[in-house]
Amino acid sequence: MTQANVTTTSTSLNNAQGNNDLLDTLVLQHSLKNDAALARALEVAPPVISKIRHGRLPIGASLLIRMHEVFDVSIRELKRVARAEVPA
């Protein structure tokens, strides 16, 4: 029996500026007042959003899926916004 080679890829978004852009986009597009309202909508503790904003926590797969479920935005679109390059 042979063992298949499995390549795993990271499903977390670990780009602090891109993650801030994603959070800002969700707040603006869904008329949320602030990060606390975003945290309530996503059913996460407010410090989670703060840690993401300050680059201490990536947006993991479970939070990405939660954003998709709550805001009806495709995972592909969420990733696109978070990974957008900022011009120098």
C-alpha positions, 0 to 999 in steps of 0.5 A: 500500500502506498501513501498519498502525498498530501499538500496542505495549504494555509486557510488563514489570512495573515496579511494585517493590512488586507485583514483590516481592509476586509473588516472595514469593507464588511463594516461599510457594506453592511452599515455596521456602526463599529467593530463591536457591531461586527463582532456581534454579527459574527458572534465572536468576542470583540477582542478577536476583531481587535487582535485581527486589526492589530495583526496579532491574529489571522482570520482563520478558516472558521471565521472566514466561513462565518463571514460567508454565512452571515454576510452572504459573500463568497469565500473567494470574494472575502479572500480577494479583498483581504489579499489585495495589494496596497500600492506603495 
